[in-house]
């Protein structure tokens, strides 16, 4: 094809590098309120306490939503299936913290300006007291307790094509090769949308929630570490 190997200009490239492109968060909205997530600073444990009253009294703050004040969802916000079929949902229904940077129990601050919401979120995060537990972060140690579920999304876990077993007869497995993979979980974007709708309903006005860059990696883009077998 003639386009292969040829430099191509992105249709939105010039607008982006000249700060002229408009993102969804740039669209104006009447009576718009701004939300900022407050995420956990520990990897495992529970939220023991936080000073929500002081944040709620700050100028411009419209709502402080935590696991104590969020609307109760059917089945505690839990999906009908259990991991590993689906991931657990972070919908402010419990004080449990399952990973670092999780918005599960900590909450969100809604204010009339982004600056006030950000200030309130930072102060709320600083007021949190945790009961921390030891996280399981050692892959080799955790691998010894791994188990094989019967099915994944209704399908068998193991499938085989061709003669792989015959090919490896007489060969020895050298070692497990750790592989780190990343993918975007569209489910997480859905949770952000769901959470924003809940906040807008509670605040009785449109609410805009934009994830900060560091918040992307815990909620949206992470995938567990995998191992592949190498044969010699």
C-alpha positions, 0 to 999 in steps of 0.5 A: 500500500502507498501509505505504508512507511509514509509520514501521516499527520494526525487530523487533531495533532495541530489542535492538540499541540497548540492547546486548541482542541476541546475535550468533553470536560471543556464543554460548558454546562449551566450550574456545573459542579466539580467533583474530585475523587479521594483515593486510598493511600494504603494497599490493604485494610480499612478506613477507620475514620475521616473528618468529613464535617470539616470538609463539608463546612468549607466554602463552596463544598456542596457534597462529601460522599463516602462509604458512610453517606453514599446511597445504598445499592442493591446487593451492596453494589456487588455483581452477580458473579464473583472474581475472577469472572468479574472484578469487584466494583468500587462503589463506596459501599464498604470501608474495605480497601483492596488496593492502593489508589482505590476510591472504594471507601474514601469518597469524593468532594463536590464543590462549585469550582474545581479549585475548591473541590480539589482543596477539599479532596486534599484535606479530606485525604489528609484526615483519613486514619486507616487500619492497615493490613499486610498486602499480598504483593509477592508474586512468587509467594502468592503463586503457591496458593493459585487455583484454577477456576472451573470456567471463565465467563461460562467457558472452559479455562483450558483449551488446546490446539495442535500437538503442543504436548508432543512437541515438548516431549523430551524437552525441559521447561527452563523457567517461568517468565514473568510477563506484565500486561496492561489493558484498559478496563472499559468497566472502570470507565462505566464505574466512573460514569455511574459514580458521577451520576450518583453524585449529581443526583445527590447534589441536585445539579450536573457534576463533572468528574475528571480523573487525575493522571495518577488515578488512572493506573489503579482504577483503569489500566492495571492487569495482574502479572502473568507467567509464561512457560519457556521450553529448552 
